[in-house]
């Protein structure tokens, strides 16, 4: 089967920087269209260069030249699954139970209040480098929402001392609210075990999770860059929980993450966390694509009357460039 590959470059706008390593509010990526025997499937390339990904131009070059890197391969797998469903005229979400989601929070207590009002019982906070600001935010959150479940994502920017201060000064009540702390500092630092044992908190690994070893509790999987089955198999053997999240990418990529989460939820009994990170389109300014996913809420909402990953009418209107 000979395939034709096309790309459509896009730009999404966020209200503010979406991780602790960047303040950028414009985020570029590309949708890919892979056509085989007259049927097309769609995928997404959305690099986070500040977190170690190749640039978008490099990813497109890899795709064009057949140099299949991890991220390109995941986008092609997405397009393949999407194409096969479109060929059959069915949705990838038919009879699929997608897990509920936590709210992904970039900002202060006002964003948490909006999430709680939308029905979320769990939030994942994108934390910054300022230890004092982190402590103040968490103390305020604990005071206002003492029953809210909290997940903290540091992208490796916290120091060991700052992390211990946060856990110590927050007190037992706050520590009980914390589901897990994601990538506080590089894996392999002895402080992972020390703080885990001393304060009774769980730690999660995101970047490099497919090769991660050591005492951590949660594997965070992003189908945009990870082989989900490989990581689920390893997590099952190690007794870890798995949280599937989007790559904070285009709604096409977001839908693929939701599909993978639902599929894994059916294949691995009890392994996939009941709160994943799939509802991330609210981090960006609205578009026709985000509108298809509806309001940001804990419950997944796939496009109705659509095939594959959805967006049938919108994808047909885009400008596609053959590579």
C-alpha contacts under 8 A as a table, 3 or more apart, distances in Angstrom:
res1	aa1	res2	aa2	distance
1	X	36	X	6.60
1	X	37	X	7.25
2	X	36	X	6.33
2	X	37	X	7.63
3	X	34	X	6.44
3	X	35	X	5.38
3	X	36	X	4.74
3	X	37	X	7.55
4	X	34	X	5.75
4	X	35	X	5.07
4	X	36	X	6.76
4	X	322	X	7.37
5	X	32	X	6.97
5	X	33	X	5.66
5	X	34	X	4.63
5	X	35	X	6.37
5	X	322	X	5.94
5	X	323	X	5.98
6	X	32	X	5.66
6	X	33	X	4.97
6	X	34	X	6.49
6	X	320	X	5.71
6	X	321	X	5.12
6	X	322	X	4.24
6	X	323	X	5.65
7	X	30	X	6.19
7	X	31	X	5.59
7	X	32	X	4.48
7	X	33	X	6.14
7	X	320	X	5.45
7	X	321	X	5.33
7	X	322	X	6.62
7	X	323	X	7.19
8	X	30	X	5.31
8	X	31	X	5.13
8	X	32	X	6.44
8	X	318	X	7.11
8	X	319	X	6.21
8	X	320	X	5.08
8	X	321	X	6.47
9	X	28	X	7.28
9	X	29	X	5.84
9	X	30	X	4.17
9	X	31	X	6.40
10	X	28	X	5.76
10	X	29	X	5.45
10	X	30	X	5.62
10	X	31	X	7.48
11	X	26	X	6.54
11	X	27	X	5.54
11	X	28	X	4.47
11	X	29	X	6.45
12	X	26	X	5.84
12	X	27	X	5.16
12	X	28	X	6.41
12	X	250	X	7.82
12	X	284	X	6.59
12	X	285	X	7.23
13	X	25	X	5.58
13	X	26	X	4.79
13	X	27	X	6.30
13	X	284	X	5.44
13	X	285	X	5.60
14	X	17	X	7.02
14	X	18	X	7.53
14	X	25	X	4.93
14	X	26	X	6.55
14	X	27	X	7.77
14	X	283	X	5.82
14	X	284	X	4.24
14	X	285	X	5.94
15	X	25	X	6.45
15	X	283	X	6.97
15	X	284	X	6.54
15	X	285	X	7.22
16	X	23	X	6.56
16	X	24	X	6.99
16	X	25	X	5.33
16	X	106	X	7.73
17	X	20	X	7.64
17	X	22	X	5.80
17	X	23	X	3.96
17	X	24	X	5.02
17	X	25	X	5.40
17	X	106	X	7.91
18	X	22	X	7.10
18	X	23	X	7.12
18	X	24	X	7.66
18	X	25	X	7.71
18	X	106	X	6.37
18	X	126	X	7.53
19	X	22	X	5.86
19	X	23	X	7.50
19	X	106	X	7.86
19	X	126	X	6.25
19	X	127	X	7.69
19	X	128	X	7.79
19	X	155	X	7.33
20	X	23	X	7.73
20	X	126	X	7.13
20	X	127	X	6.51
20	X	128	X	5.02
20	X	129	X	6.89
20	X	154	X	6.95
20	X	155	X	6.60
20	X	157	X	7.22
21	X	50	X	6.36
21	X	51	X	7.46
21	X	155	X	7.58
21	X	157	X	7.94
22	X	50	X	6.78
24	X	27	X	7.33
28	X	46	X	6.82
28	X	47	X	7.90
28	X	56	X	7.58
29	X	44	X	7.46
29	X	45	X	5.58
29	X	46	X	4.44
29	X	47	X	6.77
29	X	56	X	6.40
29	X	249	X	7.97
29	X	250	X	7.80
30	X	44	X	5.97
30	X	45	X	5.20
30	X	46	X	6.56
30	X	56	X	7.62
31	X	42	X	6.87
31	X	43	X	5.70
31	X	44	X	4.49
31	X	45	X	6.19
31	X	252	X	7.91
32	X	42	X	5.53
32	X	43	X	5.11
32	X	44	X	5.89
32	X	45	X	7.43
32	X	75	X	7.70
32	X	79	X	7.58
33	X	40	X	6.17
33	X	41	X	5.64
33	X	42	X	4.66
33	X	43	X	6.65
33	X	79	X	6.98
33	X	320	X	8.00
34	X	40	X	5.37
34	X	41	X	5.32
34	X	42	X	6.40
34	X	76	X	7.84
34	X	79	X	6.42
34	X	80	X	7.70
34	X	83	X	7.89
35	X	38	X	5.99
35	X	39	X	5.37
35	X	40	X	4.14
35	X	41	X	6.49
35	X	83	X	8.00
36	X	39	X	5.39
36	X	40	X	6.36
39	X	83	X	6.45
39	X	86	X	7.41
39	X	87	X	6.28
40	X	79	X	7.93
40	X	83	X	5.35
40	X	86	X	7.63
41	X	78	X	7.88
41	X	79	X	4.43
41	X	80	X	5.94
41	X	81	X	7.36
41	X	82	X	4.89
41	X	83	X	3.69
41	X	84	X	7.45
41	X	86	X	7.30
41	X	308	X	7.87
42	X	78	X	6.82
42	X	79	X	4.24
42	X	80	X	7.64
42	X	82	X	6.17
42	X	83	X	7.04
42	X	252	X	7.65
43	X	75	X	4.92
43	X	76	X	6.43
43	X	77	X	7.87
43	X	78	X	5.21
43	X	79	X	4.61
43	X	82	X	7.93
43	X	252	X	6.64
43	X	253	X	6.51
44	X	75	X	5.51
44	X	78	X	7.87
44	X	224	X	7.70
44	X	249	X	7.80
44	X	250	X	6.97
44	X	252	X	6.50
44	X	253	X	5.32
45	X	56	X	7.37
45	X	59	X	7.58
45	X	71	X	7.30
45	X	72	X	7.12
45	X	75	X	6.36
45	X	224	X	7.74
45	X	253	X	7.99
46	X	56	X	7.21
46	X	247	X	7.67
46	X	249	X	5.78
46	X	250	X	7.42
47	X	53	X	5.56
47	X	54	X	6.60
47	X	55	X	6.32
47	X	56	X	6.17
48	X	51	X	5.46
48	X	52	X	6.75
48	X	53	X	5.41
48	X	54	X	7.79
48	X	55	X	7.85
49	X	52	X	5.10
49	X	53	X	4.50
49	X	54	X	5.90
49	X	55	X	5.94
50	X	53	X	7.19
54	X	58	X	6.06
54	X	59	X	6.38
55	X	58	X	5.16
55	X	59	X	6.29
56	X	59	X	5.06
56	X	60	X	6.18
57	X	60	X	5.13
57	X	61	X	6.15
58	X	61	X	4.98
58	X	62	X	6.18
59	X	62	X	5.03
59	X	63	X	6.22
59	X	71	X	7.85
59	X	72	X	6.61
60	X	63	X	4.99
60	X	64	X	6.11
61	X	64	X	5.03
61	X	65	X	5.99
62	X	65	X	5.23
62	X	66	X	5.79
62	X	67	X	4.56
62	X	68	X	6.19
62	X	69	X	7.16
62	X	72	X	7.39
63	X	66	X	5.30
63	X	67	X	6.24
63	X	68	X	6.55
63	X	72	X	6.45
64	X	67	X	7.77
64	X	323	X	5.88
68	X	72	X	5.71
68	X	73	X	5.62
69	X	72	X	5.25
69	X	73	X	5.91
70	X	73	X	5.15
70	X	74	X	6.28
70	X	225	X	6.16
70	X	226	X	7.47
71	X	74	X	5.19
71	X	75	X	6.38
71	X	224	X	6.39
71	X	225	X	4.81
71	X	226	X	7.80
72	X	75	X	5.13
72	X	76	X	6.25
73	X	76	X	5.05
73	X	77	X	6.16
74	X	77	X	5.02
74	X	78	X	6.21
74	X	223	X	6.84
74	X	224	X	5.62
74	X	225	X	5.92
74	X	226	X	7.10
74	X	227	X	7.46
75	X	78	X	5.05
75	X	79	X	6.27
75	X	224	X	6.51
76	X	79	X	4.99
76	X	80	X	6.08
77	X	80	X	5.01
77	X	81	X	6.25
78	X	81	X	5.33
78	X	82	X	6.13
78	X	256	X	6.49
79	X	82	X	5.01
79	X	83	X	5.93
80	X	83	X	5.11
80	X	84	X	6.22
81	X	84	X	5.36
81	X	85	X	6.43
81	X	308	X	7.64
82	X	85	X	5.33
82	X	86	X	6.23
82	X	92	X	7.24
82	X	308	X	4.63
82	X	309	X	5.92
83	X	86	X	5.04
83	X	87	X	6.06
83	X	308	X	6.76
84	X	87	X	5.12
84	X	88	X	6.58
84	X	308	X	7.65
85	X	88	X	5.21
85	X	89	X	6.17
85	X	90	X	5.38
85	X	91	X	6.23
85	X	92	X	6.24
85	X	307	X	6.61
85	X	308	X	4.83
86	X	89	X	4.75
86	X	90	X	6.01
86	X	91	X	7.32
86	X	307	X	5.27
86	X	308	X	4.97
87	X	90	X	7.86
89	X	307	X	5.69
89	X	308	X	7.63
90	X	94	X	7.31
90	X	306	X	7.43
90	X	307	X	4.87
90	X	308	X	6.20
91	X	94	X	5.45
91	X	306	X	6.05
91	X	307	X	4.18
91	X	308	X	4.48
91	X	309	X	6.43
91	X	310	X	7.10
92	X	96	X	7.71
92	X	259	X	6.83
92	X	307	X	7.08
92	X	308	X	5.00
92	X	309	X	5.90
93	X	96	X	5.05
93	X	97	X	7.86
93	X	259	X	6.59
93	X	302	X	7.16
93	X	308	X	7.89
93	X	309	X	7.55
96	X	259	X	7.77
96	X	262	X	5.88
96	X	263	X	6.93
97	X	262	X	5.31
97	X	263	X	7.84
97	X	265	X	7.62
97	X	266	X	7.67
98	X	258	X	6.27
98	X	259	X	6.99
98	X	261	X	6.26
98	X	262	X	4.13
98	X	263	X	7.82
98	X	265	X	7.51
98	X	300	X	6.49
99	X	258	X	7.97
99	X	261	X	6.86
99	X	262	X	6.30
99	X	265	X	7.42
99	X	273	X	7.77
99	X	274	X	5.73
99	X	275	X	6.29
99	X	276	X	6.38
99	X	299	X	7.65
99	X	300	X	7.46
100	X	274	X	6.19
100	X	275	X	5.07
100	X	276	X	6.16
100	X	278	X	7.98
100	X	298	X	5.27
100	X	299	X	5.08
100	X	300	X	6.45
101	X	120	X	7.80
101	X	122	X	7.86
101	X	274	X	7.65
101	X	275	X	4.53
101	X	276	X	4.49
101	X	277	X	5.06
101	X	278	X	5.79
101	X	279	X	6.35
101	X	297	X	7.77
101	X	298	X	4.78
101	X	299	X	6.58
101	X	300	X	7.59
102	X	120	X	6.35
102	X	121	X	7.18
102	X	122	X	4.85
102	X	123	X	5.08
102	X	124	X	6.44
102	X	275	X	5.50
102	X	276	X	5.96
102	X	277	X	5.51
102	X	278	X	7.76
102	X	279	X	7.61
102	X	298	X	6.35
103	X	115	X	6.29
103	X	120	X	6.33
103	X	122	X	6.42
103	X	123	X	4.60
103	X	124	X	5.94
103	X	277	X	7.07
103	X	279	X	6.95
103	X	280	X	7.69
103	X	297	X	7.82
103	X	298	X	7.25
104	X	123	X	6.00
104	X	124	X	4.88
104	X	125	X	6.24
104	X	126	X	7.48
104	X	277	X	7.03
104	X	279	X	7.61
104	X	280	X	6.51
105	X	108	X	7.99
105	X	111	X	6.42
105	X	112	X	6.76
105	X	123	X	6.68
105	X	124	X	5.84
105	X	125	X	4.83
105	X	126	X	6.10
106	X	111	X	7.36
106	X	125	X	6.38
106	X	126	X	5.46
106	X	127	X	7.97
106	X	283	X	7.86
107	X	110	X	7.58
107	X	111	X	6.10
107	X	126	X	7.78
108	X	111	X	5.73
108	X	112	X	6.91
108	X	137	X	6.96
109	X	112	X	4.96
109	X	113	X	6.20
109	X	137	X	6.99
109	X	140	X	7.66
109	X	141	X	6.71
110	X	113	X	5.09
110	X	114	X	6.42
111	X	114	X	5.15
111	X	115	X	6.31
112	X	115	X	5.03
112	X	116	X	6.22
112	X	123	X	7.42
113	X	116	X	5.20
113	X	117	X	6.16
114	X	117	X	5.04
114	X	118	X	6.23
115	X	118	X	5.02
115	X	119	X	6.58
115	X	120	X	5.64
115	X	123	X	7.72
115	X	297	X	7.90
116	X	119	X	5.16
116	X	120	X	5.01
116	X	121	X	6.58
117	X	120	X	7.39
118	X	296	X	7.42
118	X	297	X	5.79
118	X	298	X	7.85
119	X	297	X	6.49
119	X	298	X	6.56
120	X	123	X	7.11
120	X	297	X	6.76
120	X	298	X	5.54
121	X	148	X	5.64
121	X	149	X	6.26
122	X	148	X	5.91
122	X	149	X	4.47
122	X	150	X	5.84
122	X	151	X	7.59
122	X	275	X	7.50
123	X	148	X	7.57
123	X	149	X	6.35
123	X	150	X	5.23
123	X	151	X	6.08
124	X	150	X	5.97
124	X	151	X	4.38
124	X	152	X	5.69
124	X	153	X	6.95
125	X	150	X	7.37
125	X	151	X	6.11
125	X	152	X	5.05
125	X	153	X	6.05
126	X	152	X	6.40
126	X	153	X	5.05
126	X	154	X	6.42
127	X	134	X	6.72
127	X	152	X	6.53
127	X	153	X	5.75
127	X	154	X	5.12
128	X	131	X	7.67
128	X	134	X	6.99
128	X	154	X	6.63
128	X	157	X	7.31
128	X	158	X	7.87
129	X	157	X	5.87
129	X	158	X	6.04
130	X	133	X	5.36
130	X	134	X	6.23
131	X	134	X	5.05
131	X	135	X	6.23
131	X	158	X	7.69
131	X	162	X	5.64
131	X	163	X	7.73
131	X	166	X	7.40
132	X	135	X	5.16
132	X	136	X	6.20
133	X	136	X	5.13
133	X	137	X	6.14
134	X	137	X	5.24
134	X	138	X	6.27
134	X	166	X	7.67
135	X	138	X	5.24
135	X	139	X	6.04
135	X	166	X	5.68
135	X	169	X	7.97
135	X	170	X	7.18
136	X	139	X	5.19
136	X	140	X	6.14
137	X	140	X	5.24
137	X	141	X	6.10
138	X	141	X	4.92
138	X	142	X	6.03
138	X	170	X	7.56
138	X	174	X	7.70
139	X	142	X	5.14
139	X	143	X	6.23
139	X	170	X	6.45
139	X	174	X	7.52
140	X	143	X	5.12
140	X	144	X	6.26
141	X	144	X	5.29
141	X	145	X	5.62
141	X	146	X	7.27
142	X	145	X	5.28
142	X	146	X	4.66
142	X	147	X	7.91
142	X	148	X	7.92
142	X	173	X	7.83
142	X	174	X	6.05
142	X	177	X	7.99
143	X	146	X	5.87
145	X	148	X	5.48
146	X	173	X	7.89
146	X	174	X	7.73
146	X	177	X	7.37
147	X	177	X	6.89
148	X	177	X	6.62
149	X	177	X	5.15
149	X	178	X	6.10
149	X	179	X	6.30
150	X	177	X	5.79
150	X	178	X	4.66
150	X	179	X	5.65
150	X	180	X	7.46
151	X	178	X	5.82
151	X	179	X	5.41
151	X	180	X	5.26
151	X	181	X	5.97
151	X	182	X	7.49
152	X	178	X	7.70
152	X	180	X	6.59
152	X	181	X	4.79
152	X	182	X	5.87
153	X	181	X	6.15
153	X	182	X	4.64
153	X	183	X	6.46
153	X	184	X	7.11
154	X	157	X	5.73
154	X	158	X	6.33
154	X	181	X	7.74
154	X	182	X	6.20
154	X	183	X	5.73
154	X	184	X	5.00
154	X	185	X	7.66
155	X	182	X	7.28
155	X	183	X	5.43
155	X	184	X	6.43
155	X	185	X	7.49
156	X	183	X	5.10
156	X	184	X	4.73
156	X	185	X	4.07
156	X	186	X	5.93
157	X	184	X	6.41
157	X	185	X	6.08
158	X	162	X	6.44
158	X	163	X	6.39
158	X	184	X	5.32
158	X	185	X	5.79
159	X	162	X	5.23
159	X	163	X	6.20
159	X	184	X	7.55
159	X	185	X	6.62
160	X	163	X	5.14
160	X	164	X	6.23
160	X	185	X	7.35
160	X	191	X	6.74
161	X	164	X	5.21
161	X	165	X	6.13
162	X	165	X	5.08
162	X	166	X	6.19
163	X	166	X	5.11
163	X	167	X	6.32
163	X	184	X	7.55
164	X	167	X	5.16
164	X	168	X	5.93
164	X	195	X	7.02
165	X	168	X	5.14
165	X	169	X	5.79
166	X	169	X	5.50
166	X	170	X	5.78
167	X	170	X	5.34
167	X	171	X	6.72
167	X	175	X	6.69
167	X	199	X	7.10
168	X	171	X	5.76
168	X	199	X	7.84
170	X	173	X	7.46
170	X	174	X	5.55
170	X	175	X	6.89
171	X	174	X	5.69
171	X	175	X	6.35
172	X	175	X	4.99
172	X	176	X	6.14
173	X	176	X	5.30
173	X	177	X	6.76
174	X	177	X	5.17
174	X	178	X	6.72
175	X	178	X	5.31
175	X	199	X	7.65
175	X	200	X	7.91
175	X	201	X	6.86
176	X	179	X	7.81
178	X	181	X	7.43
178	X	201	X	7.15
179	X	201	X	7.61
179	X	202	X	6.74
180	X	201	X	6.47
180	X	202	X	4.62
180	X	203	X	5.10
180	X	204	X	6.20
180	X	218	X	7.71
181	X	184	X	6.67
181	X	201	X	7.62
181	X	202	X	6.33
181	X	203	X	4.76
181	X	204	X	5.83
182	X	203	X	5.78
182	X	204	X	4.43
182	X	205	X	5.74
182	X	206	X	6.86
183	X	186	X	6.77
183	X	187	X	7.32
183	X	203	X	7.46
183	X	204	X	6.29
183	X	205	X	5.52
183	X	206	X	6.56
183	X	207	X	7.70
185	X	189	X	7.52
186	X	189	X	6.25
187	X	192	X	7.26
187	X	205	X	7.87
187	X	212	X	7.69
187	X	214	X	7.96
188	X	192	X	7.34
188	X	214	X	7.20
189	X	192	X	6.04
190	X	193	X	5.76
190	X	194	X	6.38
191	X	194	X	4.71
191	X	195	X	5.71
191	X	196	X	7.93
192	X	195	X	5.72
192	X	196	X	6.00
192	X	203	X	7.55
192	X	215	X	7.59
192	X	216	X	7.83
193	X	196	X	5.04
193	X	197	X	6.02
193	X	215	X	6.61
194	X	197	X	5.42
194	X	198	X	5.99
195	X	198	X	4.99
195	X	199	X	5.75
195	X	200	X	7.56
195	X	201	X	7.48
196	X	199	X	5.78
196	X	200	X	5.37
196	X	201	X	5.18
196	X	202	X	6.19
196	X	203	X	7.17
197	X	200	X	5.42
197	X	201	X	7.49
202	X	216	X	7.05
202	X	217	X	5.83
202	X	218	X	7.63
203	X	216	X	5.30
203	X	217	X	5.56
203	X	218	X	6.46
204	X	216	X	5.94
204	X	217	X	5.81
204	X	218	X	4.42
204	X	219	X	5.82
204	X	220	X	6.73
205	X	208	X	7.51
205	X	209	X	5.69
205	X	212	X	7.57
205	X	216	X	7.16
205	X	218	X	6.46
205	X	219	X	5.42
205	X	220	X	5.94
206	X	209	X	5.36
206	X	219	X	6.54
206	X	220	X	4.86
206	X	221	X	6.73
208	X	211	X	5.76
208	X	212	X	6.08
209	X	212	X	4.88
209	X	219	X	6.48
209	X	220	X	7.15
209	X	221	X	7.48
209	X	231	X	7.58
210	X	226	X	7.23
210	X	227	X	7.92
210	X	230	X	7.53
210	X	231	X	5.82
216	X	240	X	7.73
217	X	239	X	7.88
217	X	240	X	5.14
217	X	241	X	6.52
218	X	240	X	5.42
218	X	241	X	4.84
218	X	242	X	5.65
218	X	243	X	7.09
219	X	231	X	7.63
219	X	235	X	6.91
219	X	240	X	6.82
219	X	241	X	6.27
219	X	242	X	4.84
219	X	243	X	6.29
220	X	242	X	5.89
220	X	243	X	4.84
220	X	244	X	5.88
220	X	245	X	7.05
221	X	226	X	6.33
221	X	228	X	6.55
221	X	231	X	7.49
221	X	242	X	6.99
221	X	243	X	6.13
221	X	244	X	4.75
221	X	245	X	6.14
222	X	225	X	5.77
222	X	226	X	5.51
222	X	228	X	7.59
222	X	244	X	5.97
222	X	245	X	5.29
222	X	246	X	5.74
222	X	247	X	6.02
222	X	257	X	6.87
223	X	226	X	4.91
223	X	227	X	6.43
223	X	228	X	6.14
223	X	244	X	7.68
223	X	245	X	7.67
223	X	246	X	7.18
223	X	247	X	7.81
223	X	256	X	7.34
223	X	257	X	5.53
223	X	260	X	6.94
224	X	246	X	7.31
224	X	247	X	6.23
224	X	253	X	6.89
224	X	257	X	7.22
226	X	231	X	7.81
227	X	230	X	5.62
227	X	231	X	6.55
228	X	231	X	5.28
228	X	232	X	6.02
228	X	260	X	7.59
228	X	264	X	7.95
229	X	232	X	5.06
229	X	233	X	6.05
229	X	264	X	7.66
230	X	233	X	5.26
230	X	234	X	6.38
231	X	234	X	5.12
231	X	235	X	6.03
232	X	235	X	5.01
232	X	236	X	6.01
232	X	242	X	6.94
232	X	268	X	7.82
232	X	271	X	7.65
233	X	236	X	5.20
233	X	237	X	6.39
234	X	237	X	5.18
234	X	238	X	6.24
235	X	238	X	5.05
235	X	239	X	5.88
235	X	240	X	4.78
235	X	241	X	6.58
235	X	242	X	7.05
236	X	239	X	5.21
236	X	240	X	6.15
236	X	241	X	7.67
236	X	271	X	6.87
237	X	240	X	7.81
240	X	271	X	7.74
241	X	271	X	5.58
241	X	272	X	6.27
241	X	273	X	6.27
242	X	271	X	6.10
242	X	272	X	4.88
242	X	273	X	5.67
243	X	272	X	6.04
243	X	273	X	5.32
243	X	275	X	7.22
243	X	276	X	5.13
243	X	277	X	7.19
244	X	257	X	7.10
244	X	258	X	7.97
244	X	261	X	5.79
244	X	272	X	7.48
244	X	273	X	7.88
244	X	276	X	5.27
244	X	277	X	6.16
244	X	278	X	7.41
245	X	257	X	6.35
245	X	258	X	7.80
245	X	276	X	5.87
245	X	277	X	4.12
245	X	278	X	5.17
246	X	249	X	6.82
246	X	253	X	7.06
246	X	254	X	5.15
246	X	257	X	5.24
246	X	258	X	7.51
246	X	277	X	6.27
246	X	278	X	5.27
246	X	279	X	7.77
246	X	280	X	7.12
247	X	253	X	7.41
247	X	254	X	7.10
248	X	254	X	7.13
248	X	280	X	5.85
248	X	281	X	7.32
249	X	252	X	7.90
249	X	253	X	5.82
249	X	254	X	6.21
249	X	281	X	7.95
250	X	253	X	5.32
250	X	254	X	6.20
250	X	281	X	7.71
251	X	254	X	4.63
251	X	255	X	5.96
251	X	281	X	6.64
251	X	289	X	6.34
251	X	290	X	6.26
251	X	293	X	7.89
252	X	255	X	5.22
252	X	256	X	6.43
252	X	309	X	6.89
252	X	310	X	7.92
252	X	311	X	7.98
253	X	256	X	5.02
253	X	257	X	6.36
254	X	257	X	5.19
254	X	258	X	6.41
254	X	278	X	6.51
254	X	279	X	7.68
254	X	280	X	7.49
254	X	281	X	7.80
255	X	258	X	5.00
255	X	259	X	6.13
255	X	278	X	7.99
255	X	302	X	7.57
255	X	309	X	6.17
256	X	259	X	4.99
256	X	260	X	6.15
256	X	309	X	6.82
257	X	260	X	5.12
257	X	261	X	6.09
257	X	278	X	6.76
258	X	261	X	5.02
258	X	262	X	6.15
258	X	278	X	5.94
258	X	300	X	7.76
259	X	262	X	5.18
259	X	263	X	6.11
260	X	263	X	5.08
260	X	264	X	6.02
261	X	264	X	5.24
261	X	265	X	5.94
261	X	272	X	7.58
261	X	276	X	7.91
262	X	265	X	4.98
262	X	266	X	6.45
263	X	266	X	5.33
263	X	267	X	6.39
264	X	267	X	4.94
264	X	268	X	5.79
264	X	272	X	7.10
265	X	268	X	5.63
265	X	269	X	6.66
265	X	270	X	7.44
265	X	271	X	7.19
265	X	272	X	5.56
266	X	269	X	6.58
268	X	271	X	5.51
268	X	272	X	7.11
269	X	272	X	7.67
270	X	273	X	7.50
273	X	276	X	6.22
277	X	280	X	7.28
278	X	300	X	7.62
279	X	282	X	7.31
279	X	296	X	6.16
279	X	297	X	7.06
279	X	298	X	7.30
279	X	300	X	7.21
280	X	283	X	5.80
280	X	296	X	7.66
281	X	284	X	5.83
281	X	290	X	6.03
281	X	296	X	7.37
282	X	285	X	7.27
282	X	286	X	7.58
282	X	290	X	7.86
282	X	295	X	7.86
282	X	296	X	6.04
286	X	289	X	7.93
286	X	290	X	5.82
286	X	291	X	6.72
287	X	290	X	5.21
287	X	291	X	6.17
288	X	291	X	5.14
288	X	292	X	6.71
288	X	314	X	7.70
289	X	292	X	5.43
289	X	293	X	7.30
289	X	311	X	7.08
289	X	314	X	7.36
290	X	293	X	5.39
290	X	294	X	6.96
291	X	294	X	5.27
291	X	295	X	7.76
292	X	302	X	7.69
292	X	303	X	5.93
292	X	311	X	7.39
293	X	296	X	7.92
293	X	301	X	5.72
293	X	302	X	6.09
293	X	303	X	6.47
294	X	301	X	6.84
297	X	300	X	7.42
302	X	310	X	7.43
303	X	306	X	6.02
303	X	310	X	5.65
303	X	311	X	6.99
304	X	310	X	7.83
306	X	309	X	7.54
306	X	310	X	4.83
306	X	311	X	6.77
306	X	312	X	6.22
307	X	310	X	5.28
307	X	312	X	6.85
311	X	314	X	5.33
311	X	315	X	5.99
312	X	315	X	5.53
312	X	316	X	6.55
313	X	316	X	5.50
313	X	317	X	6.93
314	X	317	X	5.40
314	X	318	X	6.94
315	X	318	X	5.58
